[in-house]
Amino acid sequence: MTKTWFITGASKGFGREWTEAALERGDRVAATARRIETLDALVAQYGDAVLPIQLDVTDKDADFVAVQQAATHFGRLDVVVNNAGYGHFGMIEEITEAEARSQMETNLFGALWVTQAALPILRAQGSGHIIQVSSIGGISAFPGIGIYHASKWALEGFSQALSQEVAGLGINVTLIEPGGFTTDWSGPSATRSAENPAYAAVREAADKRPSKANPGNPTGTRAAILKVVDADKPPLRIFFGISPLTIATADYESRLATWNEWQPVSVEAAGN
């Protein structure tokens, strides 16, 4: 069946790939971007199948208007993709209040507002699928991108809770957790704090970490995202890329080992 999508950040990266994947197979897409002219080529190629919407996801009122506009225009929404976001690079001591708030406004609150705007529509339909673009950085963490991790860990938390809240309403929630891909996430799309020389050695080591090796091709995610949205029982979480499972396995094995080692103290803290 033809699906109707609402995708934020459709101008480039995963958002553009998934917009094109949906349109190529005959689906309809409300595609949003901060600069609407970046969507002109999609309109020229796919015509009425794409609805371009100018949107800055940090504007809560605009998010609600955009989602309603898409639902009214197409008559329904089947897949809502919160893809808009960016990475901020900086050690925790280096991050300014403005940088921290900006990261949260886009990566966390933007997704929250779009999700809230879509839920009444999906509830009324009795169906729908919310796709939250998280990251391996949503379950693990590395030095130099701490505030980015904070935004994605928060996204993971509210989305897992949401999945339980809407499970009986016909609505699915999936967290896409990509590893490294050859997008411009760490390039032009990123922002960076002023560097403190005290962290030069930490920064150098972070730049050499194995997780940065062998990045994936974003085009390869096209087939993957279609498999996720077409599944009868889509996953709450799915990695995109080769490296995330290795990273997550090592991280969780370490956590379990520490929790078990300190379990006597944990039990003692119960005071029973």
Secondary structure, DSSP 8 states (H G I E B T S, - for coil): ---EEEESSTTSHHHHHHHHHHHHTT-EEEEEESSGGGGHHHHHHHGGGEEEEE--TT-HHHHHHHHHHHHHHHS--SEEEE-----EEB-GGG--HHHHHHHHIIIIIIHHHHHHHHHHHHHHHT-EEEEEE--GGGTS--TTBHHHHHHHHHHHHHHHHHHHHSGGGTEEEEEEEE--BSSSTTTTT-EE----GGGHHHHHHHHT-GGGSS-B-GGGHHHHHHHHHH-SS--SEEEESSSHHHHHHHHHHHHHHHHHHTHHHHHHHTT-
